[in-house]
Amino acid sequence: MTAQQNTSLASFTGDAQPYGGGDPYADYRTADLPFTQYANLADRQLGAGVVAANDEFFAQRENLLVPGPAEFDPEHFGHKGKVMDGWETRRRRGVSAEHPWPTEEDHDWALIRLGAPGVIRGIVVDTAHFRGNYPQAVSVEGASVAGSPSPEELLADDVKWTTLVPRTPVGGHAANGFAVSTEQRFTHLRLKQHPDGGIARLRVHGEVVPDPAWLAALGTFDVVALENGGRVEDASNLFYSPATNTIQPGRSRKMDDGWETRRRRDRGNDWIQYRLVDRSQIRAIEIDTAYLKGNSAGWASVSVKDGEDGEWREALPRTRMQPDTNHRFVLPEAAVGTHARVDIFPDGGISRLRLFGTLTEDGAAHLAARHQELGG
């Protein structure tokens, strides 16, 4: 097991005050976590899952990856006690009446499969509503295992686990954030809580690093999709929903599952800038406005640039958008580049952007080299 440099951004320790009524988040402890600009690699929508845990007596392990903040109902009790929206284990005990306390080594664990393998930039261990029943400390390890390993295979002696968050004290009812600086591609995590307790949510922010062999086998694919390694670099407005929604898998399922901006009162327009998986040739475009009916973009255009210092070239001219509609466009010639930008006029939103194409020869070579460098 190899320890790597880690920086704790939020240093919360100790119990939160018992719930006193009113807004359960009123005294929630949090901090600015810069790495949350990266996508959540442990997103269920990407295919992430909690594949095993040694104990989940009070609350199920699957709650760790539920989207949205944890909920709290002070009057909700079940047959095993207080019902909590998180993962909570039973209280550990010692070996005898003379030694009733857990040992220093005692801990509970959960195995998490990332929805998309990648380089991790930061981790949030959220103990919302766990005020006196949170773990004393947590630690997180990462591993890179090909295929679809079982829990038994992940726990085998030959799997190398790298420490991403060393054993660190955490606070109750708090967003405990940890920056990670390990330049390595991971597929699975092992979350430990020392010695026991409850965690509401786990968020794993980072950059997707796809398997070049898989993309090569696909041939034509969505070169801006989050699961394939695309990412949002910037956006003009994030008032109602995050721009990353536009490159999530599948079609939007409701209005806030897309990107929507506030109403403009000037003569400007809104936009999102993306970085493609690598240098690509784009041959077809989809712009979907699903569930955006009275607030969809009026018009949209797509531009592409080649390299950080390249000039933007219009691939799809400004085109009328219809509400709640998937728009498809075959380009007359391939648009080659490393970045893309969608402009909407004047405001509103889109639910998804798809850019179908293939990697260029140098793009494929660069992606393969990075995948190998990161231990893929």
Disulfide bonds with the S-S distance in Angstrom:
none
